[in-house]
Amino acid sequence: MTDATTARAEGASAAVIEAKGLNLTFETNDGPVHALKDVDLTIRKGEFVSFIGPSGCGKTTFLRTIADLESPTGGTLSVNGMTPEEARKARAYGYVFQAAGLYPWRTIEANVRLPLEIMGYSRQDQSARVREVLELVELSGFEKKFPWQLSGGMQQRASIARALAFDADILLMDEPFGALDEIVRDRLNEELLKLWARTHKTIGFVTHSIPEAVYLSTKIVVMSPRPGRITDVIESTLPAERPLDIRDSPEFIAIAHRVREGLRAGYEDNV
Ligand SMILES: Nc1ncnc2c1ncn2[C@@H]1O[C@H](COP(=O)(O)OP(=O)(O)OP(=O)(O)O)[C@@H](O)[C@H]1O
């Protein structure tokens, strides 16, 4: 069987992102920084994978490496069966940054349309797609507003719409809700789960919040710094249907406890 046949035979569980012995060392004036050390991880189609760990453990670096914004110094990384560079050129992913990063001089509609303009979509296709993704993130009616006329949560939703614009299978999200208050964050977490259920995308999500990681994920990757490495990978046993009050359930609390223990162990290794 060829690799492609195997992938098809595996169907919904095909590996979308596969890191094997991945290393990334930054050379700095103060010496080498091991941002990623021997990272082995498989992310399968349709999984929602959160990365959690203290500042500097390499969460962002791992996401940026998948997106071909950093180059590994060792090991292999494949994205949709391609090198990260090939995957970037094939527009395999959308990327949502920590800050919404919308252009203040463009309306919401024009911000979301930008990647489609760059990719040379026809004007008609651009408009249809922009309408579709703004509806997905529940921002219909705000097309003509400028970013500064929207709340922080709405801006972040617009930034998600922009990442969804060209309908990539993979969505990479780097702490998208970190700057928002807890109530808004709860609502966006619920909406993101619904969006994920509707679109069947594979999501890589960086967070510092244990409840957020446990609430959203099918898989939680716990990382530890100096050198940045994976210390635990937790397959969630929570059901797909997750009302917010699932956070009070014993199952949720048990997973959160395991994440906390993993974080603590990583911390103790470094003191
Ligand atoms: N371009 C770079 N040059 C040198 N060192 C870097 C560079 N980018 C990241 N690093 C270092 O690599 C390590 C991992 O950084 P990274 O941003 O991936 O961590 P993180 O887990 O995402 O942290 P945070 O939670 O604070 O965002 C850190 O020690 C950081 O200082």
PDBQT file of the ligand as one rigid body, heavy atoms in Angstrom, charges set to zero:
ROOT
HETATM    1  N1  LIG A 301      13.459  34.431  17.152  1.00  0.00    +0.000 N 
HETATM    2  C1  LIG A 301      13.963  34.003  18.315  1.00  0.00    +0.000 A 
HETATM    3  N2  LIG A 301      15.271  34.180  18.591  1.00  0.00    +0.000 NA
HETATM    4  C2  LIG A 301      15.805  33.733  19.765  1.00  0.00    +0.000 A 
HETATM    5  N3  LIG A 301      15.088  33.100  20.718  1.00  0.00    +0.000 NA
HETATM    6  C3  LIG A 301      13.786  32.920  20.498  1.00  0.00    +0.000 A 
HETATM    7  C4  LIG A 301      13.145  33.365  19.289  1.00  0.00    +0.000 A 
HETATM    8  N4  LIG A 301      11.845  33.029  19.346  1.00  0.00    +0.000 NA
HETATM    9  C5  LIG A 301      11.656  32.412  20.532  1.00  0.00    +0.000 A 
HETATM   10  N5  LIG A 301      12.823  32.341  21.223  1.00  0.00    +0.000 N 
HETATM   11  C6  LIG A 301      13.032  31.702  22.528  1.00  0.00    +0.000 C 
HETATM   12  O1  LIG A 301      12.563  30.370  22.426  1.00  0.00    +0.000 OA
HETATM   13  C7  LIG A 301      11.906  29.974  23.622  1.00  0.00    +0.000 C 
HETATM   14  C8  LIG A 301      10.488  29.540  23.293  1.00  0.00    +0.000 C 
HETATM   15  O2  LIG A 301       9.733  30.691  22.929  1.00  0.00    +0.000 OA
HETATM   16  P1  LIG A 301       8.173  30.625  22.585  1.00  0.00    +0.000 P 
HETATM   17  O3  LIG A 301       7.731  31.997  22.203  1.00  0.00    +0.000 OA
HETATM   18  O4  LIG A 301       7.915  29.536  21.635  1.00  0.00    +0.000 OA
HETATM   19  O5  LIG A 301       7.536  30.227  24.003  1.00  0.00    +0.000 OA
HETATM   20  P2  LIG A 301       6.018  30.187  24.430  1.00  0.00    +0.000 P 
HETATM   21  O6  LIG A 301       5.836  28.910  25.154  1.00  0.00    +0.000 OA
HETATM   22  O7  LIG A 301       5.119  30.427  23.272  1.00  0.00    +0.000 OA
HETATM   23  O8  LIG A 301       5.941  31.411  25.435  1.00  0.00    +0.000 OA
HETATM   24  P3  LIG A 301       4.719  32.410  25.794  1.00  0.00    +0.000 P 
HETATM   25  O9  LIG A 301       3.743  31.577  26.543  1.00  0.00    +0.000 OA
HETATM   26  O10 LIG A 301       5.352  33.439  26.646  1.00  0.00    +0.000 OA
HETATM   27  O11 LIG A 301       4.164  32.946  24.515  1.00  0.00    +0.000 OA
HETATM   28  C9  LIG A 301      11.982  31.165  24.568  1.00  0.00    +0.000 C 
HETATM   29  O12 LIG A 301      13.078  30.978  25.429  1.00  0.00    +0.000 OA
HETATM   30  C10 LIG A 301      12.200  32.338  23.642  1.00  0.00    +0.000 C 
HETATM   31  O13 LIG A 301      12.915  33.365  24.284  1.00  0.00    +0.000 OA
ENDROOT
TORSDOF 0
